[in-house]
Amino acid sequence: MSAAAAPGLRVLVVDDEAPARALLREYLERVPGVSVAAECANGFEALKAAEAHRPDVAFLDVEMPKLNGFEVRELLDPAILPIFVTAYDDWAVKAFEVHAVDYVMKPFAPERIADAVARARERLRARDLPTPSDVAAAARPEGRHLERVVVRDGPRVHVIPAARLSSARAQDDYVEIRSEGKSYLKSQTLASLAAALDPERFVRVHRSYLINVDFLSRLEGYAKTGFSAVLTDGTRVPVSREGHSRLKPLLGGDGSESGSG
C-alpha cells in the first residue's frame, strides 16, 4: 500500500526506556500513513498526551513504574486501541482479554511493528472495542487479587491501595469508591470490582454495596428488620439477608456485631 493510499494513523508511544521509544518511533515512521503523535516515559505522561493529541493507537509497554500498561489502558479513552510491547510473555493472555490489537515481544523487528499497525487499521474499521469492565479485569496479574485501584478524575489520576478502600456502591455503569473519607467515581461495574478483590476482606453485603471488613465498626439492626453496617468513617451501608450470611463467617459468633479492624 502506498503512503497516499494508507489511511492516516496517529500513534502514542509509551515506554519507560528511551532506547525502546526511539527504536519504536523509527520503525513506526517507516509505515505509510503513520505519525507518532507523542512519546511518553510513564503512564501519567501518556494520559496527558492522549488528551492533548487524541491518538488512534497506543503502543504500551506493560511493565512500567507508577502505572503499568494495563492500568494506563484502563484509564485511556476506550476508542484508543492498545498494542502492548514487552520483553516478557507472561501478560499475553491478559492482553487479549482486553481486546488488545497485538502483543509484540521485544526485541521487535520493523516487519512485526508494521504487522501490528495493519491489525490496528483493521480493528478501527471494525470498531471492535473492549468494555471498561473487560479492561479493569485484566489490570491484575493472573491468580492474584487486585492490589490497587486506579481512578481518573479529570486531569488527575488517583492510585488507591485496595487495603484503603473502605466501601463501594453501584451507580449504574459506574462504581463509587470510598477511601479515607473521600469518594471517587470509576467507570466499572460493582460486580467486576468485587470479583477482582480479595473475598476474605471484601464482601458484597447488598446488590448495590460492598464493604471492606477491616473498616467495619459494627452491625446494627436485627434479622426481622434488616441490618446496617456502620463503618469506621461513619458511613452506613445497608446489609441484605444474603449479605449478612456472607459476613457471618468473617465476623465470628452470630455476626450481629463487630469491633473495628
Buried (B, 14 or more C-beta within 10 A) or exposed (E): EEEEEBEEBBBBBBBBEEEBBEBBBEBBEEBBBBBBBBBBBBBBBBBBBBEEBEBBBBBBBBBBEEBBBBBBBBBBEBEBBBBBBBEEEEBBEBBBBBBBBBBBBBEBEEEBBBBBBBBBBEBBEEEEBBBBBBBBBBBBBEEEBBBBBBBBEEEEBBEBEBBBBBBBBBEEEBBBBBBEEEEBBBBBBBBBBBBBBEEEBBBBBBEBBBBBBBBBBBBBBEEEEBBBBBBBBEBEBBBBEEBBEBBBEBBEEEBBEBEEE
